[in-house]
């Protein structure tokens, strides 16, 4: 059985992530699978759990702008666009930016950009703060199955194949966050 952490155990959950573990954790609407975005082995484990092609890429979730700033090619983002995005954060808004060289290729998959969110969901933000940076965030479900909204569903999907779970409530959103292109404003996922 995966190690279960509560909000009182955030340091232990963050230590699991730093050791290359994969952790399920609650977000605004569903549980996500997360890992250190710079740990390729952990990242590959996320995709093995999901049974999803790694070319699809994932988004990164963070507690504040300073945790995602280094992943954005700021020279390619007009200041008014950046101001608009920053005004929407923290919140349930995921934006795709031109990516900087700091983004590992495996995180972006076949995409030229990087999807980023500064979350207002307290448990997810607290986890990012305890970890000390942005985390991979992809819905906790095998490819083609509905995203897990409860810890019990996460366990049913992954069982012992998952190293850990932050057992805390998901937010009150009914579906995963909308993803928009920061430059064009186009909606990528409604």
C-alpha positions as CSV (number, residue, x, y, z in Angstrom):
1,X,0.0,0.0,0.0
2,X,1.3,3.5,-0.8
3,X,2.4,5.6,2.1
4,X,-0.4,7.9,3.2
5,X,0.4,11.4,4.3
6,X,-1.8,14.1,5.9
7,X,-1.3,17.8,5.8
8,X,0.6,17.4,9.1
9,X,3.1,15.1,7.2
10,X,4.0,17.5,4.3
11,X,7.7,17.4,5.1
12,X,7.7,13.6,4.7
13,X,5.6,13.8,1.5
14,X,8.1,16.3,0.1
15,X,11.0,14.1,1.1
16,X,9.4,11.2,-0.9
17,X,9.2,13.5,-3.9
18,X,12.9,14.5,-3.5
19,X,13.9,10.8,-3.4
20,X,12.3,10.2,-6.8
21,X,8.9,9.0,-5.6
22,X,5.5,9.6,-7.3
23,X,2.8,11.1,-5.1
24,X,-0.9,11.4,-5.6
25,X,-2.2,14.7,-4.2
26,X,-5.5,16.7,-4.4
27,X,-5.9,19.7,-6.7
28,X,-8.8,22.1,-7.4
29,X,-11.0,19.3,-8.9
30,X,-9.2,16.0,-9.0
31,X,-6.3,14.1,-7.6
32,X,-3.1,14.6,-9.5
33,X,0.0,12.5,-9.9
34,X,3.1,14.5,-9.1
35,X,6.9,14.2,-9.0
36,X,10.0,16.3,-9.3
37,X,9.9,17.6,-12.9
38,X,13.7,17.3,-13.1
39,X,13.8,13.6,-12.1
40,X,13.4,11.8,-15.4
41,X,13.0,8.4,-13.7
42,X,10.2,9.6,-11.5
43,X,8.6,11.3,-14.5
44,X,8.7,8.0,-16.5
45,X,7.1,6.2,-13.6
46,X,4.2,8.7,-13.7
47,X,3.6,7.9,-17.4
48,X,3.9,4.1,-16.7
49,X,1.2,4.5,-14.0
50,X,-1.0,6.4,-16.4
51,X,-0.2,4.1,-19.4
52,X,0.0,7.2,-21.5
53,X,2.5,8.2,-24.1
54,X,5.2,10.6,-22.8
55,X,5.0,12.8,-25.9
56,X,1.8,14.3,-24.4
57,X,3.7,16.4,-21.8
58,X,2.3,17.6,-18.5
59,X,1.7,20.8,-16.7
60,X,3.6,22.1,-13.6
61,X,1.8,23.3,-10.5
62,X,3.3,25.7,-8.0
63,X,2.5,27.7,-4.9
64,X,3.7,31.1,-6.2
65,X,5.0,32.8,-9.3
66,X,8.6,32.5,-8.2
67,X,8.3,28.7,-8.5
68,X,7.4,28.8,-12.2
69,X,9.1,32.0,-13.4
70,X,12.3,30.1,-14.5
71,X,10.3,27.9,-16.8
72,X,9.0,30.8,-18.9
73,X,10.9,32.3,-21.8
74,X,10.1,35.8,-20.5
75,X,11.7,37.5,-23.6
76,X,8.9,36.0,-25.7
77,X,6.0,37.1,-23.4
78,X,4.7,40.7,-23.8
79,X,4.5,42.4,-20.4
80,X,0.8,43.0,-20.6
81,X,0.2,39.3,-21.2
82,X,2.4,38.4,-18.2
83,X,0.5,41.0,-16.1
84,X,-2.9,39.4,-17.1
85,X,-1.7,35.9,-16.3
86,X,-0.2,37.0,-12.9
87,X,-3.5,38.7,-12.1
88,X,-5.3,35.3,-12.5
89,X,-2.9,33.6,-10.1
90,X,-3.1,32.0,-7.6
91,X,-6.2,30.4,-9.0
92,X,-7.6,27.6,-11.2
93,X,-6.1,28.9,-14.4
94,X,-3.5,27.0,-16.4
95,X,-1.5,28.9,-19.0
96,X,0.8,27.7,-21.8
97,X,3.9,29.8,-22.2
98,X,6.9,29.7,-24.5
99,X,9.3,27.5,-22.5
100,X,12.7,28.4,-21.3
101,X,15.7,26.0,-21.4
102,X,15.0,25.2,-17.8
103,X,12.1,23.0,-18.8
104,X,13.2,19.4,-19.2
105,X,12.3,18.0,-22.6
106,X,10.4,15.1,-21.1
107,X,8.1,17.5,-19.2
108,X,7.1,19.3,-22.4
109,X,6.7,16.2,-24.5
110,X,6.2,17.1,-28.1
111,X,5.0,20.6,-27.3
112,X,6.9,23.8,-27.8
113,X,5.4,25.5,-24.8
114,X,5.0,24.6,-21.1
115,X,1.7,24.6,-19.2
116,X,1.9,26.2,-15.8
117,X,-0.5,26.9,-12.9
118,X,0.0,28.7,-9.6
119,X,-2.7,27.1,-7.5
120,X,-4.9,28.6,-4.9
121,X,-5.8,25.1,-3.6
122,X,-4.3,25.1,-0.1
123,X,-3.2,21.4,0.1
124,X,-1.5,21.5,-3.3
125,X,0.1,24.9,-2.7
126,X,1.4,23.6,0.7
127,X,2.9,20.6,-0.9
128,X,4.7,22.8,-3.5
129,X,6.0,25.0,-0.6
130,X,7.2,21.9,1.4
131,X,8.9,20.5,-1.8
132,X,10.5,23.9,-2.5
133,X,9.4,24.2,-6.2
134,X,7.0,23.4,-8.9
135,X,5.7,19.8,-9.3
136,X,4.5,17.7,-12.2
137,X,0.7,17.7,-12.2
138,X,-1.3,15.2,-14.3
139,X,-4.6,13.7,-13.4
140,X,-4.5,10.6,-11.3
141,X,-6.0,8.0,-13.6
142,X,-5.0,5.4,-16.1
143,X,-5.3,6.8,-19.6
144,X,-8.9,6.7,-20.8
145,X,-10.4,6.4,-17.2
146,X,-12.1,9.3,-15.3
147,X,-9.8,11.4,-13.1
148,X,-9.8,10.3,-9.4
149,X,-11.7,12.7,-7.2
150,X,-11.2,10.6,-4.0
151,X,-8.3,8.9,-2.2
152,X,-10.2,5.6,-2.5
153,X,-10.3,5.9,-6.3
154,X,-6.6,6.7,-6.5
155,X,-5.9,3.5,-4.5
156,X,-8.3,1.5,-6.7
157,X,-6.5,2.7,-9.8
158,X,-2.8,2.3,-8.7
159,X,-2.6,0.3,-5.4
160,X,1.0,-0.6,-4.5
161,X,2.4,0.8,-7.8
162,X,2.2,4.3,-6.3
163,X,4.7,5.4,-3.6
164,X,2.6,7.8,-1.7
165,X,-0.6,9.8,-1.4
166,X,-1.4,13.1,0.3
167,X,-4.8,12.4,1.8
168,X,-6.6,15.7,1.8
169,X,-9.7,17.0,0.1
170,X,-9.9,18.1,-3.5
171,X,-11.2,21.6,-4.3
172,X,-14.8,22.4,-5.3
173,X,-14.2,22.7,-9.0
174,X,-16.2,20.2,-11.0
175,X,-13.7,19.5,-13.7
176,X,-10.0,20.1,-14.3
177,X,-8.8,23.6,-14.9
178,X,-9.2,25.3,-18.3
179,X,-5.9,25.5,-20.2
180,X,-5.2,28.6,-22.3
181,X,-2.4,29.8,-24.5
182,X,-0.9,32.8,-22.7
183,X,0.1,34.6,-25.9
184,X,-3.0,34.1,-28.1
185,X,-5.6,33.5,-25.3
186,X,-6.9,30.5,-27.2
187,X,-8.5,27.8,-25.1
188,X,-6.6,24.5,-25.4
189,X,-8.7,22.5,-22.9
190,X,-12.2,23.7,-21.8
